[in-house]
């Protein structure tokens, strides 16, 4: 199979299984129009497993097909790309990371796809030492908010393997004044998970930023604390 045939097969499958009722059901989780076919849960994964039984669908072929699928902005088409890469993670190379960097220009425009990257693909690229955390430095100041969101979400999996998590706090510090809500959510999520790993260090970081960070970051970061514990991180008047 070549990339054009792969794209045609994916779109044919999506059209055959489209359900407007499912689009309506999930649209409430997304701002603006939810551009999707409306595939039932599990359909994309089942089709990905079927497709990848063909060993010719390797990383280079997936990356060749990816731009046409990601640019369409159909939710499931991007989902196919991300899940195929996830299933081929044993074969990751630097080209995967460089391709993803380019997708934010024309795709990856919702939190769900950003979090698929941040929870699946990007942490494995770091774990396999295909890239390092320093490769995300340009992402911290990206013009694309979902690219910035990917950074703290990706680093969640590094919390239990990094000897000194203070280095991770130093790394995400530029995001503590980010203007976008979606980045606040991702950063707060990272800090909430960090608190589970090392309360003392995380609380010192929150103390430092409680008067300047957006409240949503603090809200997410302190979500698992008791009411009394959360009071420590209220903004001072």
N, C-alpha and C positions, 0 to 999 in steps of 0.2 A: 504494500500500500504506500502511496505517496501522500504528501501533505494535502494536496487538493482533494484527493479521494477521502482522506480522513475528515476534512472539513465538511464535505458533502454528506458523509455518513452520519456525523454528529448532528447536523442540521435536519437531516431526514428523520432521524430518531426523535429529535425534539419536537418537530412539527407533528409527528404521528402520535405523540403522547401529551400534547399540550392540553391544559385544562384551565380556562379562565377563572374558575372558582378558586383554584389554588393560588393564582396570582392575587386575587382579591383578598384571600385569607392572610397572605404574608406581607401584603403591601403596607400594613400598619407598622411594620418594623423598620421601614425605610422612609427617609425624607423624600418628598417629591414623588415622581412616578416610579413605580417598581416595574422595570422593563424586563419581563420574563416570559417564558413559555408556560410555566406552571406545571412542572414535573413533580410527581408524587415523591415522597421521601424514599430514598434508596435507589431510585431509578438511575441517577447519574453514576453512582458507584457500581451498580450492576453492569451498566453498559461499558464503563471504563474497564472493568475486569474482562469483559468479553473482547473488547478491542485489543487490550494488551496481551491477549493470548497470541496475537500476531507479534512475534519478536522483532519484526522490521519497524515497529512503532517504537523507536528508541528516542533518547533525549534530543539528538539533532533534529529528528523529524517533528517532534512535539514543538520544539522552539521555532521551527520553520512555519508550522501551522498557527502558532499562538497569536501573532499580530492580527490576523484576520478574525480570529475568534474573540479576542479581547476587545478589539475596537468596535465590534458590533454592539457592545454593552448589554446584550442579552445575558441575563444573570447566569443561566445555565451554561452558556458557551464558555464564559470565563471559568466557571466551575469545572468544566471538563478539563481545561488546560491545567488548572491547579491540582486536580486530583490525579491526572495522568503523571504529572511530575512527582507527586507524592509517592505513587506506586513504583516509580523508577528511581527512587532516592538513592539506591545503592550505586547508581552511575552518575551522580552529580559531578559537575565540572564547573570551573569559574564562569563559563558561558551562561550557565543558568542564572547566576546572580546578575550578570551584566544585562541579560535580556529582561529580567524583572525590573531593573532600574529604568528601562525605557518604556515599560508599560504604563507607568503613572502619567505619562504625557497624554495618552489617548484612552486609557482605561483605568481599572481599579478605582472606581469612583463611589464605593460604598464600604461601610465598616466590615461587612461579612467577608468580602474578598480580602481586605487588608488583614483581617484576623486569621484567615486561612493561611496566608503567607506567613504571618507572625507566629502561628502556632505549629505549622507543619514544616514548610519548606525552608524558610530562613534559619530556624534553629538547627536544622540538620546540616545546612551548609556550614554553620559555625562548628557544630559538633564534629563533623568530618574534616575540619580544618581546610575546607575548600576556600573559605574566607575567614577573616578575623573580625572582631567587634569593631576595630578601627575602620573597616570598610563602610560602616554606617555613619561615619562622621559627616559626610556631605548630606545624608538624609535628614540630619537634625535641623538643617536650615533649608530644606527643600521647599519649593513654592507649593508643593502638593501636600495637603494636610493628611491624606491617608498614607503617604510615604513616611511622613513624620510619625504617625501613629504606629506604624509597623515597628519602629525602633524599641519602645518600651515593651510592646507585646512580645517581640522576639526575645528580649533579654529575660523574660520570666523564667525560661528554661535554664538560663545560666545561673540563676540564684543559688541552686543547690550544688553547682560544680565550680563556682568561682571562690577561691580561698578567701579573698577579701572583698566583700560585696560593696564596700565603700567606693571601690573603683567604678562599680556600676552606677551608684548614685551620682558620682562626679560626671559620669558620661551622660546621663539623662538630664542633668541640671538645666541645660538650655531650654528644655521643654516645660520647665516649671512656670514659665511666663508666656507660654504659647497662647495665641488668641483663639484657637479653634476648640469647640466643644468635643469633637471626636478625639482630638489629641489629649484633652483633659481626661477623658474616660480611659484611654489606653494607659496614660501615665499613672492615674490613680489605681488602676487594676494592677500594674506592676508593683506599686508601693504597698498595696494590700497584701500581695503575695510575698513581698520582701519582709513585711511585718511578721508573717508566719514563720519565716526562716530566722530572722534576727530582730527581735522587738527593740532592743536598746539602740542599735545603730539606726534603724528606721525611724524611731521616735525622735532621735536627735536631728535627723534630716527634716522631719516634718516640723519640728520646733523652729528650725532655721527659716522655713518658708511659709509658716502659717499666716503671716501678715501680708504676704505678697502674692502667693499662689492663688490661682482661681479656686473658688470654693468647691467646684465640682471635683477637682483633684483631691482635695482634703476629704470630701465626702466619701469618695470611692476608697481612698486609702484607709480611712478609719471605720469602714463599714462593719468589720468583725470585732471592733472594740466594744467594751461596755459603754453605757451612757456616760458614766463617770470618767472613763478614760478619754472619751471623745472631747470632753470639756477642755482638756489641756490644749487642744489644737484649734480652739475657737479664735477667730481674728480679734486682736486687741483693738479697742476703740482709740 
